Amino acid sequence: MAAARDSGGQSEPRLTFLMDSSSPGKAILIVEDNPDIRDTFRTLFELEGFDVQLAANGEDALASLARSDEAPCLILLDLSMPVMDGWEFLDVLRSREQGAEIPVTVLSANVDANVSRDLRTRYGCRVLPKPASVDTLLDVVRSYQHAGPGPTLH
């Protein structure tokens, strides 16, 4: 993983990825701590032709993004996870230039109107209640598939 030095001399992980022009808009990152849900989503979206990356928590998701050659067209994110929850992940992702433009859809069972509004206004996230129907999930993912290239770093 690439690192940048901050003013205190500490190494700070940095997201570095380039778009792969062979299948633009076909990568999805699923950040979900429940392995059954992760596997179900992977199967569903792979059958639709998407390249699916999986992460069990926010820390794993940041590492996956740093290793990736392609920015995902969408991140599907759970909020309640161990190690690094969805809120902390969003704070880190949105603080990075290359992460600010990646669309995020939050899937959570515990989101009320205030939390949903905060996710939309503070992070630019779309919010879906869990469980979401297969048709709804596919509609959301397809809507981001051809939204244009993701962030690129050199």
N, C-alpha and C positions, 0 to 999 in steps of 0.2 A: 504494500500500500504506500502510496506517495505521502510525504509528510512536508509540512511547511513549518518554519521556525517562527514562533511568536517573539515579541519583544523581550520576554523573560528567558529566551533560549530553550523553551520547552518545545517538543515536537507535537504538532497538532495534526491528526489525520485529515487528509484532504480527499475529496471525491475527485477522481480523474477517470473519465470515460469518453469515448468517441462514438459517434453513431456508426453502426455497421450498415452500409448502404444496400446490402444484399436483401434485407427484409425490414425496411424501416417501419416503425410503428407496430411491430409484432411482439415486442417483449413486455412482459408484465412481471412486477415484483409483488409477491404475496407475503405479507408480514403478519403472521398468525401463530400463536403459541400452541393451539390445539392441532396435533398431528393429523387427526381424522379430517378436520376441516381443510387443512393445507392440502392433503392428498386429494380430497374431493375437488377442490378448486383447480389443482394441477390437472387432474384428469379432464375436467370440464373444459378448461381453456386450451389444453393441448389438442383435444379433439376438434377445436375450432381453429387450429393452426397457429396458436400463439407459442412463443418461446417463454416458458414459465420459470422464473427464479423463485426460490422459497427461502424464507427466513423465519426463525422461531421467536425473534424479538427485535427491538430496534437496533441493538448493537450488531446483531448478525446482518440486518438489512443494510446498515452503513458499510459494513465490510463487503457485502455482496456488490453494492454500488461501486465501491472503490476498485474491486477486481474486474468489473464488467467493461466490455468494449462498447456496449450499447446502452444508452440511457433508456429506461423503460418508457413506454407510452403511457403507463399508468402504474401507480402503486396502490394496492388494496391493503388497508391497514386496520388492524385491531387496535383498540386503545389499551385494554387491560392485559399486560404481559409481564412476565418476570424479567429481570436483568435491566432492560431499558423499555419502558412502556411507550405507547404511541405518542403521548404528549411530549416526552423528552425527545423522541425521534423527530417529531415535527419541528421542535425548536432547533435542533441541530441541522436538519435538512434545509429548512428555510433560511438559516443563517449563512448558508453557503451559496455563493453565486450560482453554481451549476445545479444546485438542488432546488432553488427557488422556483424554477419553471416546470418542474415535474408535477403533473397532475396527481393528486392523492384523493382516493375515495375511502372514507372511514366506514367500516362495518362494525357496529357495536350493538349489543343488546341493552346497554345502559346509557342511552343518550336521550336527554330530555330537550325541550325546545331551546333552553338557554345554552346548553352545551353545544347543540347543533349550530346555533347562531354564532357562538364563539369560534367553532371550527371553521365555519364559512368566512367570517370576517377577519379573523386573526391569521388563518393559515391558507385560506382559499380552497378549502376542502369541500368535496361533495360528501354528504352523509346519508348512509343507508342503514335502516334498522336490521339487526340480526334476529331471526334468520331472514334473508332476502330470497326471493324466488329465483330459480334458474334463469327465467326469462329476463328478470330485472338485471341480474348480474351480467348476462350476455349483452343486453342493451347498453349498459354502462361501459363495458369494456370495448364494445364495437364503436361507441361514440368517440372514443379517444384514439382508436386505431389509426385514423388518417388525419389526425390533428396537426400534422407537420413534424419536422424533426425536433428531437429533444436537444438539450444543452450539449455543447461540444467544448472540450478543452484541448489545448495544444501543449 
